[in-house]
Amino acid sequence: ALTLLGYRSNLYFGIVYYSAEIALFISGVVLAFFNPLFLLLLLHFSISEAKAFLKAPKKTPKIFFIVAAMPFLYIYNLLKASHMQSIEWRGRRYKL
């Protein structure tokens, strides 16, 4: 919310970026059925998931699902933050 308060363009950039990331993932999965060359579109996601798995303190397969859900969570967070009117932190309420 604070980042959006100072730079409203972060909302638009974030929405475009994470929507494009979701579209890239979906198109990579769908188009791979027609031509295996399209699996290259998923290379970015494979690297991200491998890095997250290696950095995780507890190595569990759930990490792969969490990393795949991150763009959706980022978009939700951006939309939620864009409508916030105040923030409560350490018992105090701050108006944005």
N, C-alpha and C positions, 0 to 999 in steps of 0.2 A: 504494500500500500504506500509506503514511503517513497519507493522508487517511482511509482506512478504519479505521486504527488508532485515531484520535481520535474519529471520528464514524461509527459503524457504519451509521447511517441513510443515509449517502451511497451505500452499496451498493444499498439498496432503492430510493432515489429515482432513482439512475442507471439501474437495471434497468427501472424503470417508465417513465422518461422516454424512454430510447432504444428500448425495445420499442414504445412508443406512436408514436415517430417512424418506425420501420420499418413499423408497421401503417398509419400515415397515408400513407406513400409507396406501399405496395402497394395500398391501397384506392383511392388517387388514380389509379394506373395502370389497375387493373382496371375501376373504375367509369366511367372516361372512355370506355370502349368503348360503354357504355350511354347516357351523357348527357355531352356535352362540358362541361357546367357543372362537373363534378367535377374538371376540370383545375385549378380554383382550389385544390384540395387540394395541388397540386404547386408552388404559387407560392412557398412557403417554401424549397423545395429549389432552385428556379430562382434565387432571390436568393442563396442560400448558394453555389451553384456559380459564379454570376457574380462574387461577391465574391472567392472563392478564385482564380478565373482572373485577375482583375485584380491581385491581390496577388502572384501567383506570379512569381518572377523569370524562369522559362522558360515561355513560353506554349505549352502542348501539350495536345492533347485528352485525354491520360491523366488530367488533373486532374479531369475530370468523373466518371470512374470512381472515382478515389480519394475524392472528396467523397461519392459515393453509398455507398461502403463504410465510411465513418467510423462510423456508428452501430453497425455490426456489430463493428468493431474496439474501440469503446468498451466494448461489453458484454463482449467477450472479455477486455479488460484489467481490467475490474471483477471478473469472476469469477476471473481469474488472481491478482489482488492479494488477493482475499479468502482465498485458500488459502496465501498466502506466510507462512513462518515466520521468515524472515530476509532481510536485504538485504545485498548485497555492493557496497560503494562505495569506490573508490580503494584497493582491496586489503584493506580491512577488512570483517569480517562483523559485522552488527548484528542482534541478536535482537529480534524484534518482540513 
